[in-house]
Amino acid sequence: MSSDFQPPPKSLSILASVGGVVTAVIAIAILNVWSKQLSETASRHSVQPEKVQHPLSGAKEAEIVASLDAKSVVLPGQPIPKNQLTVAVIPYIAPGVGKLTSEETTTASQAWSYFQRNWNDQTGLVNSVDGFASVSMWDQTAAIAALVSARKLNIIPAAEFEAKMSKMLKTLASIPLYKGELPNKVYNTKTLVPVNYGQLEKREEIGWSAIDLGRMAIWLKIVGAKYPELRSLSTDVWKHWQVKRLTKNGQMYGTAVIKGKEEYNQEGRLGYENYAAYGLKLWGLDVKQALDYQSHAAFVDLYGQGIPYDQRDYKNSGANNYVLSEPYILDGIETGFQALPKAYADRILAAQAARYEATKQLTAVTEDNLDRPPYFVYSSLFVNGEPWATITDTQQQHNDLRFLSAKAAIGWHVLYNTTYTSQLFHFVQANLNSKDGWYNGFYESLRQPNKTLTANNNGVILESLLYKQVGQPLTVWAGVIAIAPLPH
């Protein structure tokens, strides 16, 4: 571990309760090791993006945007009427789905190239970040989604799909578990040793993330339902887990090891909490409280759009209450808004489009890795009372590193297919392409790509395009959720 990294204070040991991805800490913890790698990666994969035509550029314009952002907030915000607040009875299907354009087909192939580079054939595990042999269960799930997508989109042949998926599932059904219970937060992708963030050689059990395992639970169901020949292998992964402590009183729980002692904490905030809980529900766990999307929700107006946020913030709970694009995109693509109301997602996209109208700054924000310190940020619409804040898990603010996210841009586009989302999609095409996958994003104020290459960014892009091609939420397409026909 880099000497620059300090473990979070006790109050932050509910790290996973922020409802984010544990790669956050991978990124922060390997600062020195990774910064050298990333600089090499950036030069190795350097492509010249098209010149970005943008009316706002430079420090003065960034100040103007920041001023408009600050003025965009009204509390309390406009709530969504109760009669509109429900998850989809019939899973949502986006407009314009059913066939990829040639540009989208090329986009999918580009995303798959990341996995070609970062797949470990001996284990079936994939590197979370290009060239670094470490993975979280969240990012390994991105690899499952990418593999299913690559097969259905005819990027890879059936034999390659079957060999890779079988290998991966067998590995996941036999990896050493934290205390013999549940997958450790991080593994060495080559040796399968449970490790701490950035420590590839030293065996260390650091706890599990319920959020990560909830996402994996959804994809284990998708694989088992869509491919009956793989069902026993996907079920074996679940059976390998001792799930008793994963839930308690209808909520999800994770663990963290702080100074050698285990802490057991409720995990999740509005967004990721509901999405991940849906996955655990598919396997029969009691997550009733975690699925409740109303009891902790409040609203804040951003550029005239009342967006939902979780009232359990850092000040009153010790966990950050990020409002991010990704959990809503994943819920829409995978379940058709069965975990969260589509009305929430509508508002979260609308606020980003309204920001563009006011500032001419294309906006599609979520959490992700960076190609420079602090290496991972949560680029939020709202967090801990602050609008449009980009922060680390320890509340350090880095609004100068806010970026348009490639996965968020493409995910929003396949789900909504509006004039605004088309602009997002085409911006990604023009500025974030590399021969080894899609770069994570484009920095607003720096006016340059965030050249990190990651499994999650490329995996979300692939599953978004799979969704568009098959024309259904992926759990419906796979047969996990049976849809009753509408009465005539």
C-alpha angles and dihedrals in degrees: 000000000000116000086231091069122088120187114246119265118261093264089059096050086100082076093142091048088076084076097238141122120283091225083084089080095040087059096047096043100053094052102141097031093049101039090065091047093048094050088051091046092049093053093042093053097035114150126172109242120211112270107272111235105209129156091211117059133142136035096297093054091047088056090052091051091047090051092050090047091053092049093047093076126100122173127229095031133207108286123218111251112258092239090061094048106096137105115252113284086197111032113256119252117199125234116260097022125140106074136040121230117234088255091054092048089054090047090056093050090050091053092050091056088072090061093046088059098042105038116113106214094196094059108016090233122128130217113253090216127030111278098355114112099222131102141180123209089249091059093041086057088053086058091052089051091046092051094049089047094048091053097047092045090052094241090127132026124252094253092057091047093050094046094048096043093046092050093048096048092047089052093048090049092055109032117124110265133217104268087344089289117090139354115289114245092250138023137186101249093214102043101025089227114152105243143175120250111293094359105111100171108037116081110231132160110213104170136265136281117226090197091058093046092049090058091048090049090060093051094045086058093047093051094045094049098043097043111038090184088063097042096098091050094049090047090050089061091057092043089054089064123082096216101181096105095039091087136029130176091353094306134104121250133197135181135231128188110222117182090341096310126108119236119197113205143172108257132212145038130216108305108023092036093061096039094051093042089057089061093052090047089058087063093049103260121145106249099146095133093044090054092054104109097177112049096071098029126114131164136240126185115234114182088341096310118114106223126187122244135173115255090212097091133163094273097055101028110021092244130098116245100212118184104213138169099229104072091051092047092049092047092050095046098042105034107013090245098310094140101040131026113262086224088070092052091046091058095044092054092042092055091054091048090048090052088055091050090053100040106019086233111134105230131198107143134181139130122294150134121288130211092230138036129337084029096204132047140168105230099200138185087215133356133166091349095310123116122223091358123164109203144159122241087264092057097254106153121229105167088152087068098052108134142186104250119226094210092047093048094051094039093053090046097055091046099047109014095201131152088259095050089048088058090051092050094049092046089057091049092052099044115021107050121122130167090246099051138297120316114239097247153304123276113236100212099028091050094217139101123277091229099198114129115209141171094233097052093049093039094054090048090053096048090046090057091044087056091052093048097049093040096221140082105275096242088054093046091050094047097246089123117040113211117215112223117253115254114256 
